[in-house]
Amino acid sequence: MLCPRDRTEMIGPDSPGLSLFSENGIHNCGKCQGMLLSAEAAKSSIARDNLENMHASFASSGEEVSLCCPSCDTMMRARTIVFTRNDGAETDPIELDGCPSCSSFWFDSGELQKLAPPFENADKEPEREARALGILIQMLLLLPYRIS
């Protein structure tokens, strides 16, 4: 599967040693560090259910963006999502690209790094950064959210 931003082959959820990716249906671009989440690829029922619930917001509305879904080639739509932390505080809003046809979502690396800044040598260790962002996504999928 190719990255929708730079057309680089992405690391998929079936890659060895990446059970976190497998659980949550994550594909990662090693070049731009963006992440695609796919409900169809998620092995965790919690992740799959949350992604399918989020999909309803994109199936009916959102601004079309010039980004093709890597899963089905449909033009994706952008919406703003805010997560609520356990202490009740909200995260900064981030733009999330979602496919109106399938349950796939694209998180740009910069959007995720608004929530968790990259470590010092992230550009030299993309696999480590991908794992860190994968953990962030896993945690986000467990939090309440609102989409506007």
URBELGI-V406983 format. One record per run of one state. SS is the DSSP state (a for helix, b for strand, c for the rest). FROM is the first residue (numbers start at 0). TO is the last residue. If there is no record, write none. Layout:
# URBELGI-V406983
ss=[SS;SS]
from=[FROM;FROM]
to=[TO;TO]
This chain:
# URBELGI-V406983
ss=[c;b;c;b;c;b;c;a;c;b;c;b;c;a;c;b;c;b;c;b;c;b;c;b;c;a;c;a;c;b;c]
from=[0;1;2;8;9;10;11;18;24;25;28;34;38;44;60;62;68;74;84;89;90;93;99;103;107;108;115;125;140;143;147]
to=[0;1;7;8;9;10;17;23;24;27;33;37;43;59;61;67;73;83;88;89;92;98;102;106;107;114;124;139;142;146;147]
